[in-house]
Amino acid sequence: MRKINTACSSASSNFILDNSGGELYGIAINNSGVSAIATGFSTHGPTNVNLSTSAVQNITGMSQSYGVATLHNSNEALVYNGDSIVRVSLSSNTVTKRITDLTFNTSFQNIAITVDDKYAFVIGAFDKKVIDLSNNTVIQTFTSGQTNVATKSDGSAFYVTDYYNGTVRVYKNITVGIDELKKDIFNATVYPNPVTNGFRIKGIEGTSELRLTDLNGKVLLTKQVTGNETITVNNLPQGMYIVKIITSEGMIERKLVKK
């Protein structure tokens, strides 16, 4: 591991040698700033590095570790151990609980933990899981994998990046478990586009407000619409327009070409 001193004008660095004998993947620092947990593919599994003394200790009972995140209020971490999620004590450097198995795990994956340590959102190659850390149980599973995840400090929402389509999915914390945000307006589209007679909105559930304007901002149409409704524009001249979609989750704008 390399330590970069950003406070130094020359950005000096030094190294802490990890002799685990494999490729290192992830790193996380515990809340006290004393330990760094380094994961990687090796026969020794992850290691616990003392950042003051540079001493390196193996965390036993694991190999092929990938994603890692530390809890905020205890000296513990969650680690991807091959195809499983395990809870680790950084005091004893041992696995204390094997929480769940994943469908499959082939590459570096990620974990986000709420500040109160109540929930963890884990990202696998082919599925996503929400874990209740109070009893170490999975409370919800979503199919298909993503690449990274982050959470608001209060745990009210998790933001997850998709593998292939360049979008960010939002998952909201509700009274029972974690529910995927259905009204993900940032993925909404208008189709067909270009349009001749009428268009619809794709990616919005329920009712939203639609405003159609010209490029100068003049409002030509305002109405409450649903995703199944066709908005007729055959009376408009050819050209480019702006479609504004407004819901309780926010507002987006899409360009619409009338041909």
WOWO-V716538 format. One record per run of one state. SS is the DSSP state (~ for helix, > for strand, _ for the rest). FROM is the first residue (numbers start at 1). TO is the last residue. If there is no record, write none. Layout:
BEGIN
ss=[SS:SS]
from=[FROM:FROM]
to=[TO:TO]
END
This chain:
BEGIN
ss=[_:>:_:>:_:>:_:>:_:>:_:>:_:>:_:>:_:>:_:>:_:>:_:>:_:>:_:>:_:>:_:>:_:>:_:>:_:>:_:~:_:>:_:>:_:>:_:>:_:>:_:>:_:>:_:>:_]
from=[1:2:5:13:16:23:30:35:42:47:51:56:59:60:61:65:71:76:82:84:90:94:102:111:114:119:124:127:133:137:144:146:152:157:163:168:174:178:181:185:188:189:192:195:196:198:203:207:214:219:227:231:233:239:248:250:259]
to=[1:4:12:15:22:29:34:41:46:50:55:58:59:60:64:70:75:81:83:89:93:101:110:113:118:123:126:132:136:143:145:151:156:162:167:173:177:180:184:187:188:191:194:195:197:202:206:213:218:226:230:232:238:247:249:258:259]
END
